[in-house]
Amino acid sequence: MTIWLTGIACLALGLVIGAAFASRLGGGPARVRELEEQLRRLRETDREYRENVSEHFSTTANLVKQMTESYKDVYQHLATGAQSLCSAEVASRLLPANTDSVFEGSLSDAGETGMLPPKDYATKPDPSRKGALAEDFGLEKPQLESEEERLDNGREN
């Protein structure tokens, strides 16, 4: 009889422990709703963050553009003042020539935007030499032994 009571007690205890673990690990519908809500909040936070980053860089671009225009205006003011207030010799020493100017020069290459496209090559002093952007620049190729040298080395060994 005690064996039966011990078995029933162990079964009841096992059911209680199993139910406790199932409720903690299973989650049920409330846990699923909680996780879905958390996912929705994270997506919303991510969307807001991306919008803030886009707005930040857009504002930064506008401010840099304004700063560049202001710098250009100051430069033009200095150039005009130097040309009108100083002799030609002094003005040429104070401000670079048109071809060396910061904002003027070969605008034909720049197109309508006034900006030059980036160069995707590196200049080199001699056209026959490899450029710095070549895949094998600075690498020495190993000299292969000629067929005769290999045969001669094989005979000596």
C-alpha positions as CSV (number, residue, x, y, z in Angstrom):
1,M,0.0,0.0,0.0
2,T,2.8,2.4,0.8
3,I,4.3,1.8,-2.6
4,W,1.0,2.8,-4.2
5,L,0.8,6.0,-2.1
6,T,4.5,6.8,-2.9
7,G,3.8,6.3,-6.6
8,I,0.7,8.5,-6.6
9,A,2.6,11.2,-4.6
10,C,5.5,11.1,-7.1
11,L,3.1,11.3,-10.0
12,A,1.2,14.3,-8.5
13,L,4.5,16.0,-7.7
14,G,5.8,15.4,-11.3
15,L,2.5,16.8,-12.7
16,V,2.9,20.0,-10.5
17,I,6.5,20.5,-11.5
18,G,5.7,19.8,-15.2
19,A,2.9,22.3,-15.1
20,A,5.1,25.0,-13.5
21,F,7.8,24.5,-16.2
22,A,5.3,24.5,-19.0
23,S,3.7,27.8,-17.8
24,R,7.2,29.4,-17.5
25,L,8.6,28.1,-20.8
26,G,5.5,27.8,-22.9
27,G,4.5,31.5,-22.7
28,G,1.0,31.2,-23.8
29,P,-0.9,33.8,-25.8
30,A,-0.1,36.6,-23.4
31,R,3.7,36.1,-23.9
32,V,3.2,36.0,-27.7
33,R,1.3,39.3,-27.6
34,E,4.0,40.8,-25.4
35,L,6.7,39.8,-27.8
36,E,4.7,41.1,-30.8
37,E,4.3,44.4,-29.0
38,Q,8.0,44.6,-28.2
39,L,8.8,43.8,-31.9
40,R,6.4,46.6,-33.1
41,R,8.0,49.1,-30.7
42,L,11.5,48.1,-31.9
43,R,10.5,48.5,-35.5
44,E,9.0,51.9,-34.8
45,T,12.2,53.0,-32.9
46,D,14.3,51.8,-35.8
47,R,12.2,53.7,-38.3
48,E,12.4,56.9,-36.2
49,Y,16.2,56.5,-35.9
50,R,16.6,56.1,-39.6
51,E,14.5,59.2,-40.3
52,N,16.6,61.2,-37.8
53,V,19.8,60.0,-39.4
54,S,18.5,61.0,-42.8
55,E,17.4,64.4,-41.6
56,H,20.7,64.9,-39.8
57,F,22.8,64.3,-42.9
58,S,20.5,66.3,-45.1
59,T,20.9,69.3,-42.7
60,T,24.6,68.7,-42.6
61,A,24.8,68.8,-46.4
62,N,22.8,72.0,-46.6
63,L,25.0,73.7,-43.9
64,V,28.2,72.6,-45.7
65,K,26.9,74.0,-49.0
66,Q,26.0,77.3,-47.2
67,M,29.5,77.4,-45.7
68,T,31.1,76.8,-49.1
69,E,29.0,79.5,-50.7
70,S,30.0,81.9,-47.8
71,Y,33.7,81.0,-48.3
72,K,33.3,81.6,-52.0
73,D,31.7,85.0,-51.4
74,V,34.5,86.0,-49.0
75,Y,37.1,84.9,-51.5
76,Q,35.4,86.9,-54.3
77,H,35.2,89.9,-52.0
78,L,38.9,89.6,-51.2
79,A,39.8,89.2,-54.9
80,T,37.7,92.2,-55.9
81,G,39.2,94.3,-53.1
82,A,42.8,93.2,-53.9
83,Q,42.3,94.1,-57.6
84,S,40.7,97.5,-57.0
85,L,42.7,98.6,-53.9
86,C,46.2,97.2,-54.7
87,S,48.5,97.3,-57.6
88,A,48.4,94.5,-60.1
89,E,51.7,93.2,-58.8
90,V,50.5,93.0,-55.2
91,A,47.1,91.6,-56.2
92,S,48.8,88.8,-58.2
93,R,50.9,87.9,-55.2
94,L,48.0,87.9,-52.7
95,L,45.6,85.9,-54.8
96,P,46.3,83.0,-57.2
97,A,45.8,83.2,-60.9
98,N,42.5,82.1,-62.3
99,T,43.8,78.7,-63.3
100,D,45.0,78.2,-59.7
101,S,42.0,79.7,-58.1
102,V,40.0,77.6,-55.6
103,F,36.6,78.2,-57.3
104,E,37.5,79.0,-60.8
105,G,39.5,77.1,-63.4
106,S,38.6,74.4,-65.8
107,L,34.8,74.4,-65.4
108,S,34.5,72.8,-68.8
109,D,35.5,69.5,-67.1
110,A,33.1,70.2,-64.3
111,G,30.0,70.6,-66.4
112,E,26.9,72.5,-65.2
113,T,27.3,71.6,-61.5
114,G,30.8,73.2,-61.1
115,M,32.1,70.0,-59.6
116,L,34.8,67.8,-61.0
117,P,34.2,64.0,-61.0
118,P,36.6,61.9,-59.0
119,K,39.5,60.4,-60.8
120,D,39.7,56.6,-60.7
121,Y,43.3,56.4,-61.7
122,A,46.7,57.4,-60.2
123,T,49.1,59.5,-62.1
124,K,52.4,58.0,-63.0
125,P,55.6,59.6,-64.2
126,D,56.3,57.2,-67.1
127,P,53.4,55.7,-69.1
128,S,55.3,52.5,-69.6
129,R,55.5,51.8,-65.9
130,K,52.8,50.2,-63.7
131,G,50.6,52.6,-61.9
132,A,50.1,52.6,-58.1
133,L,46.6,51.2,-58.6
134,A,47.7,48.2,-60.7
135,E,47.1,44.8,-59.0
136,D,50.7,43.8,-59.2
137,F,52.3,47.2,-58.4
138,G,55.4,46.7,-56.4
139,L,55.4,42.9,-56.6
140,E,58.3,41.1,-58.2
141,K,57.5,38.1,-60.4
142,P,59.7,35.1,-59.6
143,Q,62.1,34.2,-62.3
144,L,61.3,30.7,-63.7
145,E,64.2,28.5,-64.5
146,S,64.7,27.7,-68.1
147,E,64.3,24.0,-69.2
148,E,68.1,23.7,-69.7
149,E,69.0,25.0,-66.2
150,R,66.6,22.5,-64.7
151,L,68.2,19.7,-66.6
152,D,71.7,20.8,-65.7
153,N,70.7,21.1,-62.0
154,G,69.2,17.6,-62.2
155,R,72.4,16.1,-63.6
156,E,74.6,17.7,-60.9
157,N,72.5,16.2,-58.1
